[in-house]
Amino acid sequence: LIVGDETILGDYTRFSSTAKIEIGSWVGIAESCSIRGSGHHIARNEKFMKQGSDGVEISVGDDVLIGTHSQVLMGAIIPNGAVIGALSLVTQREKLHSYGIFAGSPVKHIRDRE
């Protein structure tokens, strides 16, 4: 876990990963968020707890705000200046752009910051 300068991590925010999680500077992550950079293998032929897991890096740019109770999953890239609304889900499938405002599960573009 790499955290930049002047970044605020809210109470009860959790980090779990077998891969690197990098968070930029001037980032605000509200309380009770979950940042998870890995996931279990789930083939049917063996108990999932015996199969191990894979991790994919997570990147959060500078000047980002992540609202309360949001989840950021493995492979997600949140670019500089993005805002993630409360109760949102960010995965590697969503392609976010700088200074956009996103919300929902999965996140959708709402508008851009002014």
N, C-alpha and C positions, 0 to 999 in steps of 0.2 A: 504494500500500500504506500503510495507516494502522494502526499498532500502539499499543495502550494501555500504560499504566504497569504495571510489574512482570510483564510477559509474557515467557515463556521460549520460544524457538524452538530445537528440537533440531537437532543436526548433520544435515546432508544434507537438510533440509527444503527443498522447492522451491516457488517462487511463479511463476506465469505467467498473465498476464491482459491483455486490452485494456480491461477494466472495473475498477471500484474493488473492492479487497478491504479490508474493515475488520475488524480484530481488536480485541476489547475489552481490558480490564484484568484482571490476575490470571489469565491464560490460560496453559496449558501445552500446547505442541504438541511431541510426542515426535519422536525422530529419524526421518528418512527418510519424512516425510509429503509429500504432493503436494497443493497448493492451486491449482486451475486454473480461472480465470474466463472462459475463452474456448474455442471449438472451431471447427474448419474446416468450411467448406461442402463437400459431397461429391456434387454432382450428377454424373451420368454423362457429360454432354455436354462436359465440359472437365476438364483435369487439376486435381486438388484443390488443388495448390499455387498455381494461378492464380486460384482462386475467392475467396480471402480468408477471413475468419473473423468471427464475432460474439462479443461478450462480454456476460455478465450478472453483475451485482454478487454478491459473496459477503459474508455478514455472520456474524461469530462474536461472540457476546455476552461478557459478563464471567463470570469464574469457570468457565471451560470447560476440560475436559481432552480432548485428542485423542490417542489411543494410536498407538504406532509403526506405521509403514508404512500408515497410513490415507490415503484420497484424498477430497478435498472438491472437488466439481465445480461448474461455473458455475450460479449461481442458488440455491445452497444457503444456508439460513438455520439457524444453530445458535444456539439461544436461551441466555439466561443460565443458568448452572449445569449445563448438559448435559455428559454424559460420553460420549465416543465410544470404543468398544473398539478394540484393536489390529486391524490388517488390515481395517478397515471401509471401506465406500464410502457417501458421503453425496452425494445429488444433490438437485436442486430438487423432485423428486417426493415425497420423504419430508417429512412434516410432523412435526417434532420439537417437544417441549414442554419448558418450563423444568424443570430439575432431574431430567430423565429420564436413564436409562442406556440407551444404544443400541449395538448391535454387529451385524456381518454385512455381507453384500454382496448387495443393498443393506441398509442398517441397518434393524433392527427394534427395537421397544421391549422391553427386558429387564425393567426395574423402575424405580422412582424412587429417588433418593438419600434417605437417612434423615436 
